[in-house]
Amino acid sequence: MFLLAALAFGSWAAWQIYAPVTPPANTSLLFHSGFSTHRIAAELKKAGVIRSELAFRLWHRLHPQPSLKAGEYVFEQPARLREVHDRIARGDIYFHVVTIPEGYTMFDIAKAMQDAGLGSEQDFLEIAQTQTALIADLAPEAKSLEGYLFPNTYQFTRTQSLEEMAAEMVHQFRQVAEQMGLNSDVHRTVTLASIVEKETAVPEERPLVASVYSNRLAKKIALDADPSVIYALQQAGAYTGSLHHADLAVRSPYNTYRYLGLPPGPIGNPGRDSLAAALHPASTQFLYFVSDGNGHHRFARNLEEHNRNVAAYRHALGLH
């Protein structure tokens, strides 16, 4: 009887351990730090990843390894119990890839984080608007993390908090700033760079655009930067996707048509090229620029030249 029982148990265990299990589609499990083997086994069984909690615990006991690793695991393919166990033992966790393009605002980033399944848009925005201690030593004037959430492709796990994710973006900014030698007038430089980023997608034009705004600042001429007005409207929840003439009167310190000088802070998160342009603008006498209708811009030293460029732009669009 004992031999028969042993054979039966051995057959059962072999089937539990070596027969593949096909989990339900898109099965994702999050194991937090401190979860016991018993808790992990129960979660796996409940999700349909393994057949038996007992078999999982026995396998773990018979194969001493470092403790099972916390993290998010995605199970998409048929797998044997031992393969499932080995994945969790070596910490083969799932990373959410989030790409933050150059020029994204903190509002855009908050939505991207939510779309990636990493947390609430509102929660991330709250962090971006309040956790200025992350950048206070470099930019004590910063009223939010806008401008300091560096554009990049990040890999995050759901065991990280949103605060940790924002801190990683700020850390990336710090690394780039150090590499570039950006260590004084940081807030001013980042604010200018954020406008440059929004104005042109052509890398070789960025130092020229930066020169226009630097020259206007030096001459105490209003910057008249449309992207700053758009940002003011976004802050007020009033941006409809296009800018209208009436919008240029919006009462906001970010409205550079209404108020002289730079806005009080960045209007987006600039990339390396725009930071470099703001740090080292081209040496020009340009005070104006306008689109040429082909993705580039025409630059002008005075209003007469600018008006000719505007007329050429309107002509290219078939406007009269």
C-alpha positions as CSV (number, residue, x, y, z in Angstrom):
1,M,0.0,0.0,0.0
2,F,2.8,2.4,0.9
3,L,4.5,1.7,-2.4
4,L,1.3,2.2,-4.3
5,A,0.7,5.5,-2.5
6,A,4.3,6.6,-3.2
7,L,3.9,5.8,-6.9
8,A,0.5,7.6,-7.1
9,F,2.0,10.6,-5.4
10,G,5.0,10.6,-7.7
11,S,2.8,10.4,-10.8
12,W,0.7,13.2,-9.5
13,A,3.7,15.4,-8.7
14,A,5.3,14.6,-12.1
15,W,2.2,15.6,-13.9
16,Q,1.8,18.8,-11.8
17,I,5.5,19.8,-12.4
18,Y,6.2,18.7,-15.9
19,A,2.9,19.0,-17.8
20,P,2.6,22.5,-19.4
21,V,-0.2,24.8,-18.3
22,T,-1.7,27.3,-20.7
23,P,-2.7,30.4,-18.8
24,P,-5.6,32.6,-19.7
25,A,-4.8,35.3,-22.3
26,N,-2.8,38.4,-21.0
27,T,-2.3,37.0,-17.5
28,S,-0.4,39.5,-15.4
29,L,0.5,39.1,-11.7
30,L,2.1,41.6,-9.3
31,F,4.0,40.1,-6.4
32,H,5.0,42.7,-3.8
33,S,8.0,42.6,-1.6
34,G,7.3,40.4,1.4
35,F,5.0,38.0,-0.3
36,S,5.5,34.5,1.0
37,T,5.9,31.4,-1.1
38,H,2.5,30.3,0.0
39,R,1.0,33.7,-1.1
40,I,2.7,33.5,-4.5
41,A,1.7,29.9,-5.1
42,A,-1.9,30.8,-4.2
43,E,-1.9,33.8,-6.7
44,L,-0.4,31.6,-9.4
45,K,-3.1,28.9,-8.9
46,K,-5.9,31.4,-8.8
47,A,-4.7,32.9,-12.1
48,G,-4.5,29.6,-13.8
49,V,-0.7,29.6,-14.3
50,I,-0.1,26.4,-12.2
51,R,-2.3,23.5,-11.3
52,S,-1.3,23.0,-7.6
53,E,-0.2,25.3,-4.8
54,L,1.2,22.3,-3.0
55,A,3.3,21.2,-5.9
56,F,4.8,24.7,-6.3
57,R,5.7,24.9,-2.6
58,L,7.2,21.4,-2.7
59,W,9.3,22.3,-5.7
60,H,10.5,25.4,-4.0
61,R,11.4,23.5,-0.9
62,L,13.3,20.8,-2.8
63,H,15.2,23.4,-4.9
64,P,16.7,25.9,-2.5
65,Q,17.4,29.2,-4.3
66,P,17.5,32.9,-3.5
67,S,14.0,34.0,-2.4
68,L,11.4,34.5,-5.0
69,K,11.6,38.0,-6.5
70,A,9.0,40.7,-6.2
71,G,7.7,42.3,-9.4
72,E,5.1,42.0,-12.2
73,Y,5.1,38.8,-14.2
74,V,3.3,38.3,-17.5
75,F,2.3,34.8,-18.5
76,E,1.4,34.4,-22.1
77,Q,2.8,31.0,-23.2
78,P,2.2,27.4,-22.0
79,A,4.8,26.7,-19.3
80,R,5.7,23.9,-16.8
81,L,5.6,24.6,-13.1
82,R,9.3,24.4,-12.8
83,E,9.7,27.0,-15.6
84,V,7.2,29.3,-13.8
85,H,9.2,28.9,-10.6
86,D,12.5,29.5,-12.2
87,R,11.2,32.8,-13.8
88,I,10.1,34.1,-10.4
89,A,13.3,32.9,-8.7
90,R,15.6,34.8,-11.2
91,G,13.3,37.9,-11.2
92,D,12.4,37.8,-14.9
93,I,9.9,40.6,-14.4
94,Y,7.9,42.6,-16.9
95,F,8.9,46.1,-17.7
96,H,6.5,48.7,-19.0
97,V,8.3,50.7,-21.8
98,V,7.3,54.4,-21.8
99,T,8.7,56.7,-24.5
100,I,8.6,60.5,-23.6
101,P,9.2,62.5,-26.8
102,E,11.0,65.8,-26.7
103,G,8.7,68.7,-26.0
104,Y,6.1,66.6,-24.1
105,T,4.5,68.6,-21.2
106,M,3.9,67.2,-17.8
107,F,0.3,66.8,-18.8
108,D,1.3,64.7,-21.8
109,I,3.7,62.6,-19.7
110,A,1.0,62.0,-17.0
111,K,-1.3,60.6,-19.8
112,A,1.5,58.4,-21.2
113,M,2.1,56.9,-17.7
114,Q,-1.6,56.1,-17.3
115,D,-1.8,54.7,-20.8
116,A,1.2,52.4,-19.9
117,G,-0.8,51.1,-17.0
118,L,1.6,52.5,-14.4
119,G,-0.7,54.7,-12.4
120,S,-3.3,57.4,-12.5
121,E,-2.8,60.4,-14.7
122,Q,-4.0,62.7,-11.9
123,D,-1.7,61.1,-9.4
124,F,1.4,61.6,-11.6
125,L,0.4,65.2,-12.4
126,E,0.1,65.9,-8.7
127,I,3.6,64.6,-8.2
128,A,4.9,66.7,-11.1
129,Q,3.3,69.8,-9.7
130,T,4.4,69.4,-6.1
131,Q,7.7,67.4,-5.8
132,T,10.0,70.4,-6.6
133,A,12.4,69.2,-3.9
134,L,13.8,66.8,-6.6
135,I,15.2,69.8,-8.5
136,A,15.4,72.5,-5.8
137,D,19.2,72.6,-5.6
138,L,19.6,73.2,-9.4
139,A,16.5,75.3,-10.0
140,P,15.2,76.8,-6.8
141,E,12.7,78.9,-8.8
142,A,11.0,75.8,-10.2
143,K,7.3,75.7,-9.3
144,S,6.8,72.2,-10.8
145,L,8.9,69.5,-12.4
146,E,7.9,70.8,-15.9
147,G,11.1,71.0,-17.9
148,Y,13.0,68.5,-15.7
149,L,11.3,65.3,-16.7
150,F,13.8,64.4,-19.3
151,P,12.6,63.0,-22.7
152,N,13.7,59.4,-23.1
153,T,12.6,55.8,-23.3
154,Y,12.1,54.4,-19.8
155,Q,11.5,50.9,-18.5
156,F,9.4,50.9,-15.3
157,T,7.8,48.2,-13.2
158,R,4.6,48.4,-11.3
159,T,6.5,47.8,-8.1
160,Q,8.0,51.3,-8.4
161,S,5.9,54.2,-7.2
162,L,5.0,57.1,-9.4
163,E,7.3,59.3,-7.2
164,E,10.2,56.9,-8.0
165,M,9.4,57.1,-11.7
166,A,9.3,60.9,-11.7
167,A,12.6,60.9,-9.8
168,E,14.2,58.7,-12.4
169,M,13.2,61.2,-15.1
170,V,14.7,64.1,-13.1
171,H,17.8,62.0,-12.5
172,Q,18.2,61.6,-16.3
173,F,17.9,65.4,-16.6
174,R,20.6,65.9,-14.0
175,Q,22.9,63.5,-15.9
176,V,22.4,65.4,-19.2
177,A,22.8,68.8,-17.5
178,E,26.1,67.7,-15.9
179,Q,27.4,66.4,-19.2
180,M,26.5,69.7,-20.9
181,G,28.0,71.9,-18.2
182,L,24.5,73.3,-17.4
183,N,25.1,74.5,-13.8
184,S,24.1,78.2,-13.7
185,D,20.9,80.0,-14.7
186,V,19.4,76.5,-15.0
187,H,15.8,77.5,-14.8
188,R,16.2,80.3,-17.3
189,T,18.0,78.0,-19.8
190,V,15.5,75.2,-19.5
191,T,12.6,77.7,-19.9
192,L,14.2,79.1,-23.1
193,A,15.0,75.6,-24.3
194,S,11.4,74.5,-23.8
195,I,10.2,77.3,-26.1
196,V,12.8,76.5,-28.7
197,E,11.8,72.8,-28.6
198,K,8.2,73.8,-29.3
199,E,9.0,76.2,-32.1
200,T,11.1,74.0,-34.5
201,A,11.7,70.3,-35.0
202,V,14.8,71.0,-37.2
203,P,17.9,70.6,-35.2
204,E,20.1,73.0,-37.1
205,E,17.4,75.8,-36.6
206,R,17.3,75.6,-32.9
207,P,20.4,77.8,-32.2
208,L,18.8,80.4,-34.6
209,V,15.5,80.3,-32.8
210,A,17.3,80.6,-29.5
211,S,19.1,83.6,-30.9
212,V,15.9,85.3,-31.8
213,Y,14.5,85.0,-28.3
214,S,17.8,85.9,-26.7
215,N,18.0,89.1,-28.8
216,R,14.4,89.9,-28.0
217,L,15.1,89.5,-24.3
218,A,18.1,91.7,-24.5
219,K,16.1,94.4,-26.3
220,K,13.2,94.0,-23.9
221,I,10.8,93.1,-26.8
222,A,8.0,90.7,-26.0
223,L,8.8,87.2,-27.1
224,D,5.4,86.7,-28.8
225,A,5.8,82.9,-28.6
226,D,2.7,81.1,-29.6
227,P,3.6,77.9,-27.7
228,S,3.6,79.8,-24.5
229,V,0.1,80.9,-25.1
230,I,-0.9,77.3,-25.8
231,Y,0.6,76.2,-22.5
232,A,-1.3,78.9,-20.7
233,L,-4.5,77.6,-22.2
234,Q,-3.6,74.0,-21.3
235,Q,-3.0,75.0,-17.7
236,A,-6.5,76.5,-17.6
237,G,-8.0,73.5,-19.4
238,A,-9.1,75.8,-22.2
239,Y,-7.0,74.7,-25.2
240,T,-9.1,73.3,-28.0
241,G,-6.3,72.1,-30.3
242,S,-5.8,75.3,-32.3
243,L,-4.8,78.8,-31.4
244,H,-7.1,81.8,-32.2
245,H,-6.4,85.5,-32.2
246,A,-8.6,86.0,-29.1
247,D,-6.4,83.5,-27.2
248,L,-3.5,86.0,-27.4
249,A,-5.2,88.1,-24.7
250,V,-5.4,85.3,-22.1
251,R,-4.4,86.5,-18.7
252,S,-1.5,84.3,-17.7
253,P,2.2,84.9,-16.9
254,Y,2.8,82.3,-19.6
255,N,1.4,84.5,-22.2
256,T,4.5,86.1,-23.8
257,Y,2.4,88.4,-25.9
258,R,1.0,90.1,-22.8
259,Y,4.0,90.0,-20.5
260,L,7.6,90.8,-21.2
261,G,10.4,88.4,-20.6
262,L,10.4,84.6,-20.3
263,P,7.4,82.9,-18.8
264,P,7.8,81.9,-15.1
265,G,8.9,78.3,-16.0
266,P,9.3,75.8,-18.9
267,I,6.4,75.1,-21.2
268,G,7.5,71.5,-21.8
269,N,10.4,69.2,-21.4
270,P,13.2,69.9,-23.9
271,G,15.7,67.5,-25.3
272,R,19.4,67.7,-25.4
273,D,19.6,69.7,-28.7
274,S,17.2,72.4,-27.5
275,L,19.1,72.7,-24.2
276,A,22.3,73.1,-26.1
277,A,20.7,75.8,-28.3
278,A,19.5,77.7,-25.3
279,L,22.9,77.4,-23.6
280,H,24.7,78.5,-26.7
281,P,22.4,80.5,-29.0
282,A,23.8,81.4,-32.4
283,S,25.3,84.9,-32.7
284,T,22.8,86.7,-35.0
285,Q,20.8,89.9,-35.2
286,F,17.6,88.1,-35.9
287,L,14.5,89.3,-34.1
288,Y,11.8,87.5,-36.1
289,F,11.1,84.1,-37.8
290,V,8.2,82.6,-39.6
291,S,7.5,79.2,-41.2
292,D,8.4,78.8,-44.9
293,G,5.6,76.2,-45.4
294,N,8.0,73.3,-45.8
295,G,8.9,72.5,-42.2
296,H,11.6,75.1,-41.9
297,H,11.7,78.8,-41.1
298,R,12.8,82.2,-42.5
299,F,14.6,84.5,-40.2
300,A,14.6,88.3,-40.3
301,R,16.6,91.1,-38.6
302,N,13.8,93.7,-38.8
303,L,10.1,94.0,-39.3
304,E,10.4,94.9,-43.0
305,E,12.3,91.6,-43.8
306,H,9.8,89.7,-41.6
307,N,6.8,91.1,-43.4
308,R,8.3,90.0,-46.7
309,N,8.9,86.5,-45.3
310,V,5.3,86.4,-44.0
311,A,4.0,87.4,-47.5
312,A,6.1,84.6,-49.0
313,Y,4.7,82.1,-46.5
314,R,1.1,83.2,-47.3
315,H,1.8,82.9,-51.0
316,A,3.2,79.4,-50.5
317,L,-0.1,78.5,-48.8
318,G,-2.2,80.1,-51.6
319,L,-3.4,82.9,-49.3
320,H,-3.8,86.5,-50.4
